[in-house]
Amino acid sequence: MGLDNGGHVPAQPSPESLSRLSEGISLLLSRWTALQMAIENEWGGKDSRQKSEQLAADIFSWFSQSREPHYIDDLENMLDENMVLSFNTDIEDGSIEKVAEQLIVMHEDCQQGNYESIEKLRKSNFGKVALSQNRQIPNGIPIK
């Protein structure tokens, strides 16, 4: 009596896929405008950077430790709750949904040994094009 793997129940991940997933999570979060503004402006206090690192670790654990199916709504709730509780910030620009969707896709790709999205993030990380619904001007300050 095995589990039906059709419901996105994760297979046993390889060490490489776990390593790549961890890197991908960190790269994606480093490009999320709302989170980066919270860190830079210390909306979560002086330990804002550590709080963002803990968020990355929590997301990684959620993907790697759970044998249950991963639902995007749960990930969106985790991101939203973290931003509210850790950074006193309510994000309403649609970026939580975008980040959650990209994380879910990245996780599914890693399970299949496809690391292309992470490679793209790594190669383009120098530009740090931020994820946000807001338009950006060259110095990175959002325009509403």
DSSP file with accessible surface (Angstrom, degrees, kcal/mol):
  #  RESIDUE AA STRUCTURE BP1 BP2  ACC     N-H-->O    O-->H-N    N-H-->O    O-->H-N    TCO  KAPPA ALPHA  PHI   PSI    X-CA   Y-CA   Z-CA
    1    1 A M              0   0  248      0, 0.0     2,-0.2     0, 0.0     0, 0.0   0.000 360.0 360.0 360.0  90.3    0.0    0.0    0.0
    2    2 A G        -     0   0   77      1,-0.1     2,-0.3     0, 0.0     0, 0.0  -0.478 360.0 -93.2 -96.6 170.3    2.0    2.9   -1.3
    3    3 A L        -     0   0  127     -2,-0.2     2,-0.6     1,-0.1    -1,-0.1  -0.615  37.5-115.6 -80.4 141.9    1.2    6.5   -1.6
    4    4 A D    >   -     0   0  133     -2,-0.3     3,-0.9     1,-0.1     5,-0.3  -0.683  21.3-156.8 -76.6 119.2   -0.2    7.7   -4.9
    5    5 A N  G >  S+     0   0   96     -2,-0.6     3,-0.8     1,-0.2     4,-0.2   0.425  74.9  90.0 -81.2   5.1    2.5   10.1   -6.2
    6    6 A G  G 3  S+     0   0   57      1,-0.2    -1,-0.2     2,-0.1    -2,-0.0   0.694  74.6  66.9 -74.0 -16.5   -0.1   11.9   -8.5
    7    7 A G  G <  S-     0   0   36     -3,-0.9    -1,-0.2     1,-0.0    63,-0.1   0.001 122.4 -96.0 -95.4  30.0   -1.0   14.4   -5.8
    8    8 A H    <   +     0   0   98     -3,-0.8    62,-0.7     1,-0.2    -2,-0.1   0.826  67.3 162.6  61.7  29.6    2.4   16.1   -5.7
    9    9 A V        -     0   0   16     -5,-0.3    -1,-0.2    -4,-0.2    59,-0.1  -0.757  44.8-114.0 -76.3 120.9    3.5   14.0   -2.8
   10   10 A P        -     0   0    5      0, 0.0     2,-0.1     0, 0.0    -1,-0.1  -0.290  21.2-135.7 -65.1 140.0    7.3   14.5   -2.9
   11   11 A A        -     0   0   49      1,-0.1   100,-0.0    -6,-0.1     0, 0.0  -0.378  50.0 -70.4 -77.4 168.7    9.5   11.6   -3.8
   12   12 A Q        -     0   0  159     -2,-0.1    -1,-0.1     1,-0.1     2,-0.1  -0.491  61.9-130.8 -62.9 117.1   12.7   11.2   -1.7
   13   13 A P        -     0   0   36      0, 0.0    98,-0.1     0, 0.0    -1,-0.1  -0.418  12.6-122.4 -75.2 148.5   14.9   14.1   -2.8
   14   14 A S     >  -     0   0   52      1,-0.1     4,-2.3    -2,-0.1     5,-0.2  -0.479  25.0-112.2 -80.7 157.8   18.5   13.7   -3.9
   15   15 A P  H  > S+     0   0  113      0, 0.0     4,-2.4     0, 0.0     5,-0.2   0.897 119.2  52.4 -56.9 -37.8   21.2   15.6   -2.1
   16   16 A E  H  > S+     0   0  100      1,-0.2     4,-2.8     2,-0.2     5,-0.2   0.932 108.3  48.9 -65.7 -42.9   21.8   17.6   -5.3
   17   17 A S  H  > S+     0   0    7      1,-0.2     4,-2.6     2,-0.2    -1,-0.2   0.898 111.8  49.8 -65.7 -35.6   18.2   18.5   -5.6
   18   18 A L  H  X S+     0   0   47     -4,-2.3     4,-2.4     2,-0.2    -1,-0.2   0.923 112.0  47.8 -66.2 -42.7   18.1   19.6   -2.0
   19   19 A S  H  X S+     0   0   79     -4,-2.4     4,-2.1    -5,-0.2    -2,-0.2   0.934 114.7  45.5 -62.8 -46.1   21.3   21.7   -2.4
   20   20 A R  H  X S+     0   0   54     -4,-2.8     4,-2.8     2,-0.2    -2,-0.2   0.893 111.6  52.6 -65.7 -40.5   19.9   23.3   -5.6
   21   21 A L  H  X S+     0   0    4     -4,-2.6     4,-2.7    -5,-0.2     5,-0.2   0.933 108.6  50.1 -61.2 -45.5   16.5   24.0   -4.0
   22   22 A S  H  X S+     0   0   51     -4,-2.4     4,-2.1     1,-0.2    -2,-0.2   0.932 112.8  46.6 -58.5 -45.4   18.1   25.7   -1.0
   23   23 A E  H  X S+     0   0   57     -4,-2.1     4,-2.7     1,-0.2    -1,-0.2   0.926 111.9  51.1 -62.6 -44.0   20.2   27.9   -3.4
   24   24 A G  H  X S+     0   0    0     -4,-2.8     4,-2.8     2,-0.2     5,-0.2   0.900 107.9  51.9 -62.1 -41.7   17.1   28.7   -5.5
   25   25 A I  H  X S+     0   0    1     -4,-2.7     4,-2.7     2,-0.2     5,-0.2   0.952 112.2  46.1 -59.6 -48.0   15.0   29.7   -2.5
   26   26 A S  H  X S+     0   0   60     -4,-2.1     4,-2.0    -5,-0.2    -2,-0.2   0.912 113.4  49.1 -63.1 -42.7   17.7   32.1   -1.3
   27   27 A L  H  X S+     0   0   21     -4,-2.7     4,-0.6     2,-0.2    -1,-0.2   0.928 112.7  47.3 -62.8 -44.7   18.2   33.5   -4.8
   28   28 A L  H >< S+     0   0    3     -4,-2.8     3,-1.3     1,-0.2     4,-0.3   0.936 112.4  48.4 -64.7 -44.1   14.5   34.1   -5.3
   29   29 A L  H >< S+     0   0    6     -4,-2.7     3,-1.2     1,-0.3    -1,-0.2   0.848 104.7  60.4 -65.5 -31.1   14.0   35.7   -1.9
   30   30 A S  H 3< S+     0   0   24     -4,-2.0    -1,-0.3     1,-0.3    -2,-0.2   0.681 107.0  47.7 -69.6 -13.7   17.0   38.0   -2.6
   31   31 A R  T << S+     0   0   27     -3,-1.3   100,-2.9    -4,-0.6     2,-0.8   0.374  82.6 108.1-105.0   0.9   15.1   39.3   -5.6
   32   32 A W  B <>  -a  131   0A   0     -3,-1.2     4,-2.6    -4,-0.3     5,-0.2  -0.726  58.0-155.5 -85.4 110.7   11.8   39.9   -3.8
   33   33 A T  H  > S+     0   0   10     98,-0.9     4,-2.8    -2,-0.8     5,-0.2   0.887  88.7  52.5 -54.0 -48.3   11.4   43.7   -3.5
   34   34 A A  H  > S+     0   0    9     97,-0.5     4,-2.0     1,-0.2    -1,-0.2   0.921 113.2  43.7 -59.2 -45.1    9.1   43.7   -0.5
   35   35 A L  H  > S+     0   0    1      2,-0.2     4,-2.3     1,-0.2    -1,-0.2   0.921 113.7  50.5 -67.1 -42.7   11.4   41.4    1.5
   36   36 A Q  H  X S+     0   0   28     -4,-2.6     4,-2.9     1,-0.2     5,-0.2   0.888 110.0  50.1 -65.4 -37.2   14.5   43.3    0.5
   37   37 A M  H  X S+     0   0   58     -4,-2.8     4,-2.4    -5,-0.2     6,-0.2   0.913 109.6  52.0 -64.5 -40.4   12.9   46.7    1.5
   38   38 A A  H  <>S+     0   0    0     -4,-2.0     5,-2.3    -5,-0.2     6,-0.6   0.897 113.7  44.0 -62.5 -39.1   12.0   45.2    4.8
   39   39 A I  H ><5S+     0   0    8     -4,-2.3     3,-1.3     3,-0.2    -2,-0.2   0.958 114.6  47.2 -69.6 -51.4   15.6   44.0    5.4
   40   40 A E  H 3<5S+     0   0  137     -4,-2.9    -2,-0.2     1,-0.3    -1,-0.2   0.851 118.4  41.3 -61.1 -36.1   17.2   47.3    4.2
   41   41 A N  T 3<5S-     0   0   91     -4,-2.4    -1,-0.3    -5,-0.2    -2,-0.2   0.354 107.0-126.7 -94.6   5.0   14.9   49.4    6.3
   42   42 A E  T X 5 +     0   0   94     -3,-1.3     3,-2.0    -4,-0.2    -3,-0.2   0.857  48.9 160.6  52.7  43.6   15.0   47.1    9.3
   43   43 A W  T 3 <S+     0   0   95     -5,-2.3    -4,-0.1     1,-0.3    -1,-0.1   0.742  78.2  48.4 -65.2 -20.4   11.3   46.8    9.5
   44   44 A G  T 3  S-     0   0    6     -6,-0.6     3,-0.4     1,-0.4    -1,-0.3   0.161 124.4-103.6-100.8  14.8   11.8   43.6   11.5
   45   45 A G    X   -     0   0   32     -3,-2.0     3,-1.5     1,-0.2    -1,-0.4  -0.379  61.6 -41.1  91.5-172.9   14.4   45.3   13.8
   46   46 A K  T 3  S+     0   0  177      1,-0.3     3,-0.4     2,-0.1    -1,-0.2   0.714 135.9  58.4 -65.3 -20.1   18.2   45.0   13.7
   47   47 A D  T 3>  +     0   0   77     -3,-0.4     4,-2.2     1,-0.2    -1,-0.3   0.070  67.6 120.5 -98.5  28.1   17.9   41.3   13.1
   48   48 A S  H <> S+     0   0    1     -3,-1.5     4,-2.1     1,-0.2    -1,-0.2   0.888  72.6  52.8 -59.0 -40.8   15.9   41.7    9.9
   49   49 A R  H  > S+     0   0  120     -3,-0.4     4,-2.1     1,-0.2    -1,-0.2   0.934 109.2  49.3 -62.6 -43.3   18.6   39.9    7.8
   50   50 A Q  H  > S+     0   0  110      1,-0.2     4,-2.3     2,-0.2    -1,-0.2   0.881 108.5  54.3 -63.3 -35.8   18.5   36.9   10.2
   51   51 A K  H  X S+     0   0   56     -4,-2.2     4,-2.0     2,-0.2    -1,-0.2   0.887 107.9  49.1 -65.6 -37.1   14.7   36.9   10.0
   52   52 A S  H  X S+     0   0   12     -4,-2.1     4,-2.1     2,-0.2    -1,-0.2   0.886 110.5  50.6 -69.6 -36.4   14.9   36.7    6.2
   53   53 A E  H  X S+     0   0  113     -4,-2.1     4,-2.2     2,-0.2    -2,-0.2   0.881 109.2  51.5 -66.3 -36.1   17.5   33.8    6.4
   54   54 A Q  H  X S+     0   0  105     -4,-2.3     4,-2.8     2,-0.2    -2,-0.2   0.890 106.5  54.2 -67.3 -36.9   15.1   32.1    8.8
   55   55 A L  H  X S+     0   0    1     -4,-2.0     4,-2.6     2,-0.2     5,-0.2   0.940 108.4  48.9 -60.7 -45.6   12.3   32.5    6.3
   56   56 A A  H  X S+     0   0   13     -4,-2.1     4,-2.5     1,-0.2    -2,-0.2   0.920 112.5  48.5 -59.4 -43.3   14.5   30.8    3.6
   57   57 A A  H  X S+     0   0   42     -4,-2.2     4,-2.6     1,-0.2    -1,-0.2   0.896 110.9  50.7 -64.8 -39.1   15.3   28.0    6.1
   58   58 A D  H  X S+     0   0   65     -4,-2.8     4,-2.4     2,-0.2    -2,-0.2   0.905 110.9  48.0 -65.8 -41.5   11.6   27.6    6.9
   59   59 A I  H  X S+     0   0    0     -4,-2.6     4,-2.2     2,-0.2     5,-0.2   0.936 111.8  50.1 -64.2 -45.1   10.6   27.4    3.3
   60   60 A F  H  X S+     0   0   47     -4,-2.5     4,-3.0     1,-0.2     5,-0.3   0.932 111.8  48.0 -58.7 -45.5   13.3   24.8    2.6
   61   61 A S  H  X>S+     0   0   54     -4,-2.6     4,-2.9     1,-0.2     5,-0.6   0.904 107.7  55.7 -62.1 -40.4   12.2   22.7    5.6
   62   62 A W  H  X5S+     0   0   52     -4,-2.4     4,-0.7     1,-0.2    -1,-0.2   0.914 116.1  37.3 -59.4 -42.9    8.5   22.9    4.4
   63   63 A F  H  <5S+     0   0    3     -4,-2.2    -2,-0.2    -5,-0.1    -1,-0.2   0.903 124.8  37.5 -74.4 -42.6    9.5   21.5    1.0
   64   64 A S  H  <5S+     0   0   24     -4,-3.0    -3,-0.2    -5,-0.2    -2,-0.2   0.774 119.1  41.6 -88.3 -26.2   12.2   19.0    2.1
   65   65 A Q  H  <5S+     0   0  143     -4,-2.9     2,-0.4    -5,-0.3    -3,-0.2   0.766  94.7  84.7 -93.9 -27.4   10.8   17.6    5.4
   66   66 A S     << -     0   0   33     -4,-0.7     4,-0.1    -5,-0.6    -4,-0.0  -0.611  47.7-172.1 -84.8 133.2    7.1   17.2    4.6
   67   67 A R        +     0   0  115     -2,-0.4    -1,-0.1   -58,-0.1     3,-0.1   0.376  64.0  97.7 -96.1   0.0    5.9   14.0    2.8
   68   68 A E  S    S-     0   0  133      1,-0.1    -2,-0.1   -59,-0.1   -60,-0.0  -0.482  91.4 -84.4 -81.5 159.5    2.5   15.7    2.4
   69   69 A P        -     0   0   27      0, 0.0     2,-0.6     0, 0.0   -60,-0.2  -0.294  42.4-125.6 -60.9 148.6    1.4   17.4   -0.8
   70   70 A H        -     0   0   16    -62,-0.7     2,-0.4   -63,-0.1     3,-0.0  -0.896  24.4-164.4-102.0 121.5    2.5   21.0   -1.1
   71   71 A Y    >>  -     0   0  139     -2,-0.6     4,-1.6     1,-0.1     3,-0.6  -0.889  22.1-136.9-109.3 137.4   -0.3   23.5   -1.8
   72   72 A I  H 3> S+     0   0   58     -2,-0.4     4,-2.9     1,-0.3     5,-0.2   0.848 103.6  60.3 -61.5 -34.7    0.4   27.0   -3.1
   73   73 A D  H 3> S+     0   0  100      1,-0.2     4,-2.4     2,-0.2    -1,-0.3   0.891 103.9  50.7 -60.6 -39.1   -2.2   28.5   -0.6
   74   74 A D  H <> S+     0   0   77     -3,-0.6     4,-2.2     2,-0.2    -1,-0.2   0.905 111.6  47.1 -65.0 -40.7   -0.2   27.1    2.3
   75   75 A L  H  X S+     0   0    0     -4,-1.6     4,-2.6     2,-0.2    -2,-0.2   0.918 110.8  51.6 -68.3 -41.4    3.0   28.6    1.0
   76   76 A E  H  X S+     0   0   37     -4,-2.9     4,-2.8     1,-0.2     5,-0.2   0.921 110.5  49.6 -58.8 -43.8    1.3   32.0    0.3
   77   77 A N  H  X S+     0   0   99     -4,-2.4     4,-2.9    -5,-0.2     5,-0.3   0.899 109.9  51.1 -62.9 -40.1    0.0   31.9    3.9
   78   78 A M  H  X S+     0   0   45     -4,-2.2     4,-2.3     2,-0.2    -2,-0.2   0.935 113.2  44.6 -62.3 -46.1    3.5   31.1    5.2
   79   79 A L  H  X S+     0   0    0     -4,-2.6     4,-2.3     2,-0.2    -2,-0.2   0.931 115.9  46.8 -64.2 -45.2    5.0   34.1    3.3
   80   80 A D  H  X S+     0   0   56     -4,-2.8     4,-2.3    -5,-0.2     5,-0.2   0.942 113.3  48.0 -63.2 -47.0    2.2   36.5    4.3
   81   81 A E  H  X S+     0   0  123     -4,-2.9     4,-3.0     1,-0.2     5,-0.4   0.906 111.5  51.0 -61.7 -40.9    2.3   35.5    8.0
   82   82 A N  H  X>S+     0   0   22     -4,-2.3     4,-2.8    -5,-0.3     5,-0.7   0.919 109.7  49.1 -64.2 -43.1    6.1   35.8    8.0
   83   83 A M  H  X5S+     0   0    0     -4,-2.3     6,-2.0     3,-0.2     4,-1.1   0.900 116.4  43.3 -64.8 -38.2    6.0   39.3    6.5
   84   84 A V  H  X5S+     0   0   57     -4,-2.3     4,-1.2     4,-0.2    -2,-0.2   0.959 122.8  35.2 -70.6 -50.9    3.4   40.4    9.0
   85   85 A L  H  <5S+     0   0  121     -4,-3.0    -3,-0.2    -5,-0.2    -2,-0.2   0.883 127.8  33.7 -76.0 -38.1    4.9   38.8   12.1
   86   86 A S  H  <5S+     0   0   26     -4,-2.8    -3,-0.2    -5,-0.4    -1,-0.2   0.799 135.3  21.0 -88.7 -29.9    8.6   39.2   11.4
   87   87 A F  H  <<S-     0   0    0     -4,-1.1    -3,-0.2    -5,-0.7    -2,-0.2   0.322  91.7-124.9-123.8   6.3    8.6   42.6    9.5
   88   88 A N     <  +     0   0  137     -4,-1.2     2,-0.4    -6,-0.2    -4,-0.2   0.879  68.5 134.4  51.2  40.9    5.3   44.2   10.5
   89   89 A T        -     0   0   22     -6,-2.0     2,-0.7    -9,-0.1    -1,-0.2  -0.982  48.1-157.7-130.8 126.4    4.5   44.5    6.8
   90   90 A D        -     0   0   97     -2,-0.4     2,-0.6    -3,-0.1   -10,-0.1  -0.909  18.9-151.4-102.0 112.6    1.3   43.6    5.0
   91   91 A I        +     0   0   24     -2,-0.7     3,-0.1   -11,-0.1     5,-0.1  -0.757  29.0 159.7 -91.2 120.7    2.1   42.9    1.3
   92   92 A E        +     0   0  161     -2,-0.6    -1,-0.1     1,-0.1    -2,-0.0   0.118  47.6  94.7-126.2  21.0   -0.7   43.8   -1.1
   93   93 A D  S    S-     0   0   31     41,-0.0    40,-0.2     1,-0.0    -1,-0.1   0.379  97.9-108.9 -96.4   5.9    1.1   44.1   -4.4
   94   94 A G  S  > S+     0   0   22     -3,-0.1     4,-1.6    38,-0.1     5,-0.1   0.421  88.3 117.4  84.9  -2.1    0.6   40.6   -5.6
   95   95 A S  H  >  +     0   0    0      1,-0.2     4,-3.0     2,-0.2     5,-0.3   0.822  65.4  62.2 -73.0 -28.0    4.2   39.6   -5.1
   96   96 A I  H  > S+     0   0    6      1,-0.2     4,-2.8     2,-0.2    -1,-0.2   0.945 106.2  46.5 -60.0 -45.0    3.5   37.0   -2.4
   97   97 A E  H  > S+     0   0   92      1,-0.2     4,-2.4     2,-0.2    -1,-0.2   0.901 113.4  48.8 -64.3 -40.1    1.5   35.0   -4.9
   98   98 A K  H  X S+     0   0   80     -4,-1.6     4,-2.5     2,-0.2    -2,-0.2   0.926 113.2  46.3 -65.1 -45.8    4.2   35.4   -7.6
   99   99 A V  H  X S+     0   0    0     -4,-3.0     4,-2.5     2,-0.2    -2,-0.2   0.936 113.1  49.6 -63.7 -45.2    7.0   34.3   -5.2
  100  100 A A  H  X S+     0   0    0     -4,-2.8     4,-2.5    -5,-0.3    -2,-0.2   0.924 111.3  49.2 -60.5 -44.1    4.9   31.4   -3.9
  101  101 A E  H  X S+     0   0  115     -4,-2.4     4,-2.5     1,-0.2     5,-0.2   0.932 111.9  48.3 -62.2 -44.3    4.1   30.2   -7.5
  102  102 A Q  H  X S+     0   0   84     -4,-2.5     4,-2.5     1,-0.2    -1,-0.2   0.881 111.2  50.9 -65.6 -36.2    7.8   30.4   -8.5
  103  103 A L  H  X S+     0   0    0     -4,-2.5     4,-2.5     2,-0.2    -1,-0.2   0.914 110.3  49.0 -66.2 -42.2    8.9   28.5   -5.4
  104  104 A I  H  X S+     0   0   19     -4,-2.5     4,-2.5     2,-0.2    -2,-0.2   0.940 113.8  46.0 -62.5 -46.5    6.4   25.7   -6.1
  105  105 A V  H  X S+     0   0   62     -4,-2.5     4,-2.8     1,-0.2    -2,-0.2   0.926 112.2  51.6 -62.8 -43.2    7.5   25.5   -9.7
  106  106 A M  H  X S+     0   0    5     -4,-2.5     4,-2.6    -5,-0.2    -1,-0.2   0.922 110.3  49.1 -60.1 -43.5   11.1   25.5   -8.7
  107  107 A H  H  X S+     0   0   13     -4,-2.5     4,-2.1     2,-0.2    -1,-0.2   0.933 111.9  47.8 -62.3 -46.5   10.5   22.7   -6.2
  108  108 A E  H  X S+     0   0   49     -4,-2.5     4,-1.0     1,-0.2    -2,-0.2   0.904 111.9  50.6 -62.4 -41.1    8.7   20.6   -8.8
  109  109 A D  H ><>S+     0   0   33     -4,-2.8     5,-2.9     1,-0.2     3,-0.7   0.921 108.8  51.6 -61.6 -44.4   11.5   21.2  -11.3
  110  110 A C  H ><5S+     0   0    5     -4,-2.6     3,-1.7     1,-0.3    -1,-0.2   0.886 104.1  57.4 -61.1 -38.3   14.1   20.2   -8.7
  111  111 A Q  H 3<5S+     0   0   72     -4,-2.1    -1,-0.3     1,-0.3    -2,-0.2   0.809 109.3  46.3 -61.1 -28.7   12.2   16.9   -8.0
  112  112 A Q  T <<5S-     0   0  150     -4,-1.0    -1,-0.3    -3,-0.7    -2,-0.2   0.312 120.8-108.4 -95.4   5.1   12.6   16.1  -11.7
  113  113 A G  T < 5S+     0   0   43     -3,-1.7     2,-0.7     1,-0.2    -3,-0.2   0.670  75.9 136.7  77.0  16.6   16.3   17.0  -11.8
  114  114 A N      < +     0   0   62     -5,-2.9    -1,-0.2    -6,-0.2     3,-0.2  -0.869  19.5 165.4-100.9 110.9   15.6   20.2  -13.8
  115  115 A Y     >  +     0   0   28     -2,-0.7     4,-2.4     1,-0.1     5,-0.2   0.139  39.0 113.9-110.9  17.9   17.6   23.1  -12.4
  116  116 A E  H  > S+     0   0  111      1,-0.2     4,-2.5     2,-0.2     5,-0.2   0.899  75.1  51.5 -59.5 -43.7   17.2   25.5  -15.3
  117  117 A S  H  > S+     0   0   35      1,-0.2     4,-2.0     2,-0.2    -1,-0.2   0.889 111.7  48.0 -64.2 -34.9   15.2   28.1  -13.4
  118  118 A I  H  > S+     0   0    0      2,-0.2     4,-2.8     1,-0.2    -1,-0.2   0.906 109.9  52.2 -72.1 -39.1   17.8   28.2  -10.6
  119  119 A E  H  X S+     0   0   48     -4,-2.4     4,-2.8     1,-0.2     5,-0.2   0.918 109.4  50.3 -60.8 -42.0   20.6   28.5  -13.2
  120  120 A K  H  X S+     0   0  129     -4,-2.5     4,-2.2     1,-0.2    -1,-0.2   0.910 111.3  48.3 -62.9 -42.7   18.7   31.5  -14.8
  121  121 A L  H  X S+     0   0   21     -4,-2.0     4,-0.8     2,-0.2    -2,-0.2   0.921 112.1  49.4 -62.2 -43.5   18.4   33.1  -11.3
  122  122 A R  H >< S+     0   0   88     -4,-2.8     3,-0.6     1,-0.2     4,-0.3   0.936 113.8  44.9 -61.5 -47.0   22.1   32.5  -10.6
  123  123 A K  H 3< S+     0   0  154     -4,-2.8     3,-0.4     1,-0.2    -1,-0.2   0.828 119.7  40.7 -68.3 -33.5   23.2   34.0  -13.9
  124  124 A S  H >X S+     0   0   49     -4,-2.2     3,-1.2    -5,-0.2     4,-0.9   0.435  85.9  97.5 -95.0   1.3   20.8   37.0  -13.7
  125  125 A N  T << S+     0   0   39     -4,-0.8    -1,-0.2    -3,-0.6    -2,-0.1   0.754  70.2  70.5 -65.3 -21.1   21.4   37.7  -10.0
  126  126 A F  T 34 S+     0   0  196     -3,-0.4    -1,-0.3    -4,-0.3    -2,-0.1   0.898 103.1  43.0 -61.9 -37.0   23.9   40.4  -10.8
  127  127 A G  T <4 S-     0   0   62     -3,-1.2    -1,-0.2    -4,-0.1    -2,-0.2   0.729  92.7-155.3 -79.1 -22.0   21.1   42.6  -12.1
  128  128 A K     <  -     0   0  110     -4,-0.9     2,-0.6     1,-0.2    -3,-0.1   0.921   9.0-164.6  43.8  57.3   18.8   41.6   -9.2
  129  129 A V        -     0   0  100     -5,-0.4    -1,-0.2     1,-0.1     2,-0.1  -0.629  21.5-129.7 -70.0 116.2   15.6   42.4  -11.1
  130  130 A A        -     0   0   30     -2,-0.6     2,-0.7    -3,-0.2   -98,-0.2  -0.389   4.9-123.2 -77.8 147.6   13.1   42.5   -8.3
  131  131 A L  B     +a   32   0A  26   -100,-2.9   -98,-0.9  -103,-0.2   -97,-0.5  -0.791  59.2 120.7 -88.1 113.1    9.9   40.7   -8.2
  132  132 A S        -     0   0   15     -2,-0.7   -38,-0.1   -99,-0.1     4,-0.1  -0.969  66.8-128.2-165.5 155.5    7.1   43.1   -7.7
  133  133 A Q  S    S+     0   0  108     -2,-0.3     2,-0.1   -40,-0.2    -1,-0.1   0.662  88.0  93.3 -78.7 -19.0    3.9   44.4   -9.3
  134  134 A N  S    S-     0   0   41      1,-0.1    10,-0.1    -3,-0.1     2,-0.1  -0.463  85.0-112.7 -74.0 148.2    5.4   47.9   -8.9
  135  135 A R  E     -B  143   0B 170      8,-1.0     8,-2.3    -2,-0.1     2,-0.4  -0.468  33.5-139.1 -73.5 153.9    7.3   49.5  -11.7
  136  136 A Q  E     -B  142   0B  71      6,-0.2    -1,-0.0    -2,-0.1    -4,-0.0  -0.906   7.9-151.7-118.6 143.0   11.0   50.0  -11.0
  137  137 A I    >   -     0   0   66      4,-1.0     3,-2.9    -2,-0.4     4,-0.1  -0.687  44.8 -89.7-102.5 166.0   13.3   52.9  -11.8
  138  138 A P  T 3  S+     0   0  142      0, 0.0    -1,-0.0     0, 0.0    -2,-0.0   0.786 124.5  54.1 -51.3 -34.2   17.1   52.3  -12.3
  139  139 A N  T 3  S-     0   0  111      2,-0.1    -3,-0.0     1,-0.1     0, 0.0   0.488 116.3-110.5 -84.7   4.4   18.1   52.8   -8.6
  140  140 A G  S <  S+     0   0   39     -3,-2.9    -1,-0.1     1,-0.3   -10,-0.0   0.478  70.0 139.4  90.9   2.3   15.5   50.1   -7.5
  141  141 A I        -     0   0   97     -4,-0.1    -4,-1.0     1,-0.1    -1,-0.3  -0.686  54.4-120.1 -83.8 126.3   13.0   52.4   -5.7
  142  142 A P  E     -B  136   0B  26      0, 0.0     2,-0.5     0, 0.0    -6,-0.2  -0.347  18.5-150.0 -66.4 145.7    9.4   51.3   -6.5
  143  143 A I  E      B  135   0B  56     -8,-2.3    -8,-1.0    -2,-0.0     0, 0.0  -0.965 360.0 360.0-111.7 130.7    7.1   53.7   -8.2
  144  144 A K              0   0  207     -2,-0.5   -10,-0.0   -10,-0.1     0, 0.0  -0.567 360.0 360.0 -94.7 360.0    3.4   53.3   -7.3
